[in-house]
Amino acid sequence: GQGTVPKLTFDRREIVLPIVPLGIRSRCLFYIINEGYESLDVQYRLPNDQIRIPLTINFPEGQQIGITKPKIPVEIFFQSNKPISFCAKIEFLDTESGSYVLPVSGTTENCILTCHH
């Protein structure tokens, strides 16, 4: 037989949040996929600069992943009252000091083309 090291993967390679006007919340839903963990409470680490990159994360179905729950949805939110573009990384962590990085980028702006309905 052949063993594999458990890991987490994602249903996409990166998160590109929609460009939004100032003060409007941008949202993206993606999935974390379990590849080998029997049971794991997924932890995460947001970028250090929370003032400049105000990201929030929500786990609508909880952070537990495992044999009976092979994938979990994750929502990322971004909102800023100042024009900003950013590229950052969110780290998802297991209990064995494993780190799984997902790049994320987003923009808020006050352009008439973005704000006009």
C-alpha positions as a LaTeX table, in Angstrom:
\begin{tabular}{lrrr}
\hline
Residue & $x$ (\AA) & $y$ (\AA) & $z$ (\AA) \\
\hline
Gly1 & 0.00 & 0.00 & 0.00 \\
Gln2 & 0.89 & 3.61 & $-0.29$ \\
Gly3 & 0.21 & 6.27 & 2.32 \\
Thr4 & $-0.34$ & 9.97 & 1.72 \\
Val5 & 0.19 & 12.96 & 3.93 \\
Pro6 & $-3.11$ & 14.68 & 4.76 \\
Lys7 & $-3.59$ & 18.15 & 3.31 \\
Leu8 & $-6.13$ & 20.83 & 2.56 \\
Thr9 & $-6.88$ & 22.10 & $-0.93$ \\
Phe10 & $-9.23$ & 24.74 & $-2.32$ \\
Asp11 & $-11.76$ & 24.74 & $-5.16$ \\
Arg12 & $-9.86$ & 27.63 & $-6.79$ \\
Arg13 & $-6.26$ & 28.79 & $-7.02$ \\
Glu14 & $-6.91$ & 32.37 & $-5.88$ \\
Ile15 & $-9.68$ & 34.68 & $-4.70$ \\
Val16 & $-10.35$ & 37.79 & $-6.78$ \\
Leu17 & $-13.00$ & 39.82 & $-5.00$ \\
Pro18 & $-15.33$ & 41.90 & $-7.20$ \\
Ile19 & $-14.42$ & 45.60 & $-7.56$ \\
Val20 & $-16.90$ & 47.64 & $-5.53$ \\
Pro21 & $-17.63$ & 51.31 & $-4.75$ \\
Leu22 & $-16.39$ & 52.79 & $-1.48$ \\
Gly23 & $-18.25$ & 51.54 & 1.59 \\
Ile24 & $-19.82$ & 48.56 & $-0.22$ \\
Arg25 & $-19.01$ & 45.05 & 0.94 \\
Ser26 & $-17.38$ & 42.66 & $-1.52$ \\
Arg27 & $-17.92$ & 38.92 & $-0.96$ \\
Cys28 & $-16.62$ & 35.63 & $-2.35$ \\
Leu29 & $-17.59$ & 32.06 & $-1.46$ \\
Phe30 & $-15.16$ & 29.17 & $-1.94$ \\
Tyr31 & $-14.60$ & 25.68 & $-0.52$ \\
Ile32 & $-11.82$ & 24.10 & 1.51 \\
Ile33 & $-11.45$ & 20.45 & 0.49 \\
Asn34 & $-10.22$ & 17.74 & 2.85 \\
Glu35 & $-7.62$ & 15.35 & 1.46 \\
Gly36 & $-6.86$ & 12.85 & 4.20 \\
Tyr37 & $-7.75$ & 14.32 & 7.59 \\
Glu38 & $-10.01$ & 12.18 & 9.76 \\
Ser39 & $-11.16$ & 15.22 & 11.71 \\
Leu40 & $-9.78$ & 18.74 & 11.73 \\
Asp41 & $-10.88$ & 22.10 & 13.13 \\
Val42 & $-9.57$ & 24.47 & 10.43 \\
Gln43 & $-7.85$ & 27.59 & 11.76 \\
Tyr44 & $-6.81$ & 30.62 & 9.73 \\
Arg45 & $-4.48$ & 33.62 & 9.77 \\
Leu46 & $-5.46$ & 36.87 & 8.07 \\
Pro47 & $-2.91$ & 39.41 & 6.75 \\
Asn48 & $-1.23$ & 41.38 & 9.55 \\
Asp49 & $-2.28$ & 44.77 & 8.19 \\
Gln50 & $-5.98$ & 44.63 & 9.15 \\
Ile51 & $-6.23$ & 48.44 & 9.05 \\
Arg52 & $-5.21$ & 48.66 & 5.40 \\
Ile53 & $-6.66$ & 45.28 & 4.36 \\
Pro54 & $-9.86$ & 44.82 & 6.40 \\
Leu55 & $-10.74$ & 41.23 & 5.52 \\
Thr56 & $-13.20$ & 39.10 & 7.46 \\
Ile57 & $-13.92$ & 35.39 & 7.15 \\
Asn58 & $-17.08$ & 33.43 & 7.90 \\
Phe59 & $-17.55$ & 29.66 & 8.00 \\
Pro60 & $-21.33$ & 29.22 & 7.40 \\
Glu61 & $-21.22$ & 25.49 & 8.22 \\
Gly62 & $-18.50$ & 25.65 & 10.89 \\
Gln63 & $-14.75$ & 25.00 & 10.75 \\
Gln64 & $-14.87$ & 21.22 & 11.23 \\
Ile65 & $-13.75$ & 19.13 & 8.25 \\
Gly66 & $-13.14$ & 15.38 & 8.07 \\
Ile67 & $-14.25$ & 11.99 & 6.77 \\
Thr68 & $-17.96$ & 12.76 & 7.14 \\
Lys69 & $-17.58$ & 16.34 & 5.84 \\
Pro70 & $-15.15$ & 16.34 & 2.87 \\
Lys71 & $-15.49$ & 20.09 & 2.14 \\
Ile72 & $-16.64$ & 23.24 & 3.90 \\
Pro73 & $-17.75$ & 26.60 & 2.48 \\
Val74 & $-15.86$ & 29.76 & 3.42 \\
Glu75 & $-16.94$ & 33.35 & 2.81 \\
Ile76 & $-14.45$ & 36.21 & 2.54 \\
Phe77 & $-15.64$ & 39.79 & 2.95 \\
Phe78 & $-13.85$ & 43.07 & 2.20 \\
Gln79 & $-15.10$ & 46.61 & 2.70 \\
Ser80 & $-13.27$ & 49.95 & 2.77 \\
Asn81 & $-14.30$ & 53.59 & 2.88 \\
Lys82 & $-11.03$ & 54.57 & 1.18 \\
Pro83 & $-9.94$ & 53.72 & $-2.38$ \\
Ile84 & $-7.60$ & 50.74 & $-2.16$ \\
Ser85 & $-6.31$ & 47.80 & $-4.15$ \\
Phe86 & $-4.55$ & 44.95 & $-2.41$ \\
Cys87 & $-3.01$ & 41.54 & $-2.91$ \\
Ala88 & $-2.56$ & 39.41 & 0.20 \\
Lys89 & $-2.46$ & 35.83 & 1.41 \\
Ile90 & $-4.75$ & 34.02 & 3.83 \\
Glu91 & $-3.25$ & 31.04 & 5.61 \\
Phe92 & $-5.34$ & 28.07 & 6.64 \\
Leu93 & $-3.74$ & 25.96 & 9.35 \\
Asp94 & $-3.98$ & 22.36 & 10.53 \\
Thr95 & $-2.99$ & 20.99 & 13.94 \\
Glu96 & 0.38 & 19.70 & 12.69 \\
Ser97 & 1.79 & 23.16 & 11.86 \\
Gly98 & 0.83 & 22.71 & 8.21 \\
Ser99 & $-0.01$ & 25.93 & 6.38 \\
Tyr100 & $-2.10$ & 26.20 & 3.21 \\
Val101 & $-1.96$ & 29.60 & 1.50 \\
Leu102 & $-4.68$ & 31.13 & $-0.66$ \\
Pro103 & $-3.89$ & 34.42 & $-2.47$ \\
Val104 & $-6.66$ & 37.04 & $-2.31$ \\
Ser105 & $-7.01$ & 40.42 & $-4.05$ \\
Gly106 & $-9.62$ & 43.15 & $-4.09$ \\
Thr107 & $-10.35$ & 46.78 & $-4.95$ \\
Thr108 & $-12.64$ & 49.56 & $-3.77$ \\
Glu109 & $-12.83$ & 52.75 & $-5.77$ \\
Asn110 & $-14.86$ & 55.89 & $-6.29$ \\
Cys111 & $-14.93$ & 55.90 & $-10.09$ \\
Ile112 & $-18.16$ & 56.96 & $-11.83$ \\
Leu113 & $-17.96$ & 53.86 & $-14.04$ \\
Thr114 & $-17.95$ & 51.57 & $-10.99$ \\
Cys115 & $-20.58$ & 53.52 & $-9.02$ \\
His116 & $-23.09$ & 54.25 & $-11.82$ \\
His117 & $-26.11$ & 51.90 & $-11.92$ \\
\hline
\end{tabular}
